[in-house]
């Protein structure tokens, strides 16, 4: 009995302890997913009218207001109790009709800002929406139904779309309008989310729509409105936690929208007004209107009416182009294209003013005979003309008289600068031009009648030209010519000639250049008469006498000064002729007077006697070209006779020749005659006859015979020389310096100024001057020679001097030969890739051969290893040279390049040293490192692998394209397993790394397989053409670890650790805590293997190991035996192959809950107070039973 009592006591104590020990800890740590609640004290009880609500038939508790992380939330699962504190996970709320309805209802009622009581009651309504079979058995809310109606009424009004009073449904472009709402949707705001281009729209108070329309392109405009839900726009969020109720925070990703469409009134008009330049409207003018400036796409042609205007309606807003195409007389069409900017609902007014066609009269003043050149001293200016309206000038448009008949238009006068008068801007009609004042020497011209008539619409100026021809005043003269003493018998002189020249012209340009208006020659009676002469003053000159021994008459003047002037007669008398002689000494080539040294002459008359003249006590029979006729005085180059010589013929003898000159080679003759062409007058009016006596100078001639080394008959040879003066050369004419020492004499017959040999290889330079003083030296310096020959660098000296006055030419000859140009060749060995010299390497040898003058020459030599160079010397001009590499060092590829060049005028290093950089390509090398994408050399064969073949290359030619062949060799059998080809590979550097990836499917190889990579690099073209298939470079080494890859499946481990759901601690300790799991392995959604694993009781961990990363896609693990005292979990945990860490390990925490003795309905009240009250009552009942038993047992 005591033992039984003891058991009861222990049971009561256990229950009491449990009521305290398992009371939940409500302290929550602040973190994400943290649920908070505020109790409103409103109690409720619901029951399922049919079926259940999320597995529960009923529920009860008090209503709460919830927040998750401070955000308002609604409970959407009334059948599960809430779990305060952290641990809630946020995810998008699944979208369905009910959830959308709740979201719209919550947003309409602004649920985030409801009071705690209001939101808790609203949550109760949400449960009814979500679960129509949920009925409240009790709800401590008196007006619950009225609240529902209120919320639904707000919801209906909130989402009501506004309708607008749009009138006729149109709006004008560039118009601003407001449209009021004509239904109940005025309290809850909408907003504009989009509008047609160039349309600005906004929502104002009471949802009034304000529109500013600047759209000119569309027939209609569209405005899209959206219900403005503020911060409620976004995705709804669901908050979940294992074993706890689900909550939601409501938003909408898309609010309600609506569209408003308005007709866009956007047509404009164009009104064209046509006026003339006086502002008078003009009818009948045509215009083209087009959409392009080229007027190719015409809208139409429009003609102005009686008021001069035309209107065009219904034009779209755009830029149009207007052009005038036809006008009426007297207007001129304006062809310009005018841009017209049509604006909606506006009229564009364009007024065009056309100018009238006007007239221009040009009057040209001319001499009737000479045109624009006046005759004599007459002048074509100033002449005055006046223009009159010859008849009434009438306006064709207005029919008004513009100018009455005989109205003066104005006067104009000719001037020296302008002999053309112009009246411009005249109205069309008939005009009259009258000369009101004639110029000097001319009579007035008669009146001219001119008609100006309209021609066409494009001619804006009607031009008429008229010429006024003037008649000049004229007069004549007569001459009677006689000779003899003034007191004796006067004889008529036949054959006397007179010239008539205008005095003003003689004064201006001289007698020699003045025009001769007439030449008179007297007849046997000594009489001559002129032709009519124009207005002016003339000079009459006696140019020839009828008797050679007569003097010519002095000049006379004659004047023509009036119209119809009478004949004037002149009587002229002459004396016998004699003159002084002037002998002028000049150079024969330049006609310059010789003033450096004097010359002396004697004169001999026709009878052979020497002329001797006495002046005072001195007798002159020798005449010298000095100032006073004496040899010792200043040399002037002119010799005079002191007295006049009678008319006749004289011979001249030169008895002294000037220095540096040659003696005369002819006999000069002096003729004293009145008609001598050399007759002139001195300052006293005495007659002087001049005679020019010319002397030549001796000259020097340079000759050079040129020869060439080994000339070819088929070639033409030539050389050019520069001629240099080595001493000053003085002129025998005046002692001036012809050339200074060092001067270059230029050959004017050649472009470069040099003197060239002729086809006979002879150079001859003639007519070179010889200095009047000392010796004359010249130097020839070769500047140009035939192609391929060396220039002669030393000058050739030529020396000359005058020996006598008889030798005309002094000649000196020389010879000169040219040799061929020789060129040296240096070959430098260059690394083709580094461009650096190859030195300190022996074994390079070159062969050189050339053809010259049909002969072959050959040389072979080795490179100097210290310098990397080799030299070939004295290669002649014209040789065709071939250079080849005959031997190479083993580290480089023997070059097959043949370097060929011709040593000719185009050769850049002709005559010097030519250097060839002869490049050799180093032999290529190739090595390989193989691994997988993760740079592992031991890899899992069960997984699709990307094998990386890393090629380390050296000395690769970057100018080629290559084909790479990779062979995978089984290392044990050395046989080729697979072969890969990579086409069109190009290397950017000579040395580097190139990687090729090869995809190997899973299970191609097995564990313990080992492979090695062989690489063969072919030049692409060779590989394509299958030329013996010799690789450019290869690498094959069966023992190379770098080229090898081994295969071994990867070991994977999964640790499954059992933990208590509430304490989160591992479940371990004894044999009863062991757990058995079932692991199902899947490949391509097919279970290919199943294993059972058991946890270790000491650790609570079950271990699953397997090999091969690619053998399975996933492993599903579920519990098939739970620890004792725990509920078996129905959770299935899926492990994907990419979930494993770098060590191929994955750990799972698998939670179990203790088995409960009773289950109460889950509610929103998380305090579980009913459960704990039951425990306490049970404890009290147990105590009472014990006391009762004790009481019964007590006597």
Helices and strands as residue ranges (DSSP letters): H 2-21, E 35-48, E 58-68, E 71-75, E 89-92, H 97-108, G 111-113, H 116-130, E 134-139, H 144-158, E 170-172, E 175-179, E 190-195, E 199-203, G 205-207, E 209-213, E 220-227, G 230-232, E 237-240, E 247-249, E 257-265, E 267-276, E 286-290, E 298-303, E 309-316, E 318-326, E 337-342, E 347-354, E 358-367, E 384-389, E 393-394, E 401-403, E 408-413, E 420-426, E 429-437, E 448-452, E 461-470, E 474-475, E 477-483, E 491-492, E 497-502, H 503-509, E 516-521, E 527-529, E 533-534, E 536-544, E 556-560, E 568-574, E 578-587, E 600-604, E 613-615, E 618-620, E 623-624, E 638-640, E 645-646, E 648-656, E 669-672, E 679-681, E 687-695, E 699-708, E 720-725, E 729-730, E 737-739, E 744-745, E 755-756, E 762-769, E 776-784, E 796-800, E 809-818, E 822-831, E 845-852, E 855-862, E 869-876, E 880-887, E 898-902, E 913-920, E 925-932, E 938-939, E 945-954, E 962-970, E 976-985, E 992-1000, E 1010-1019, H 1020-1025, E 1033-1035, E 1044-1047, E 1051-1060, G 1071-1073, E 1076-1083, E 1086-1094, E 1101-1107, E 1114-1121, E 1132-1136, G 1137-1139, E 1145-1152, H 1169-1193
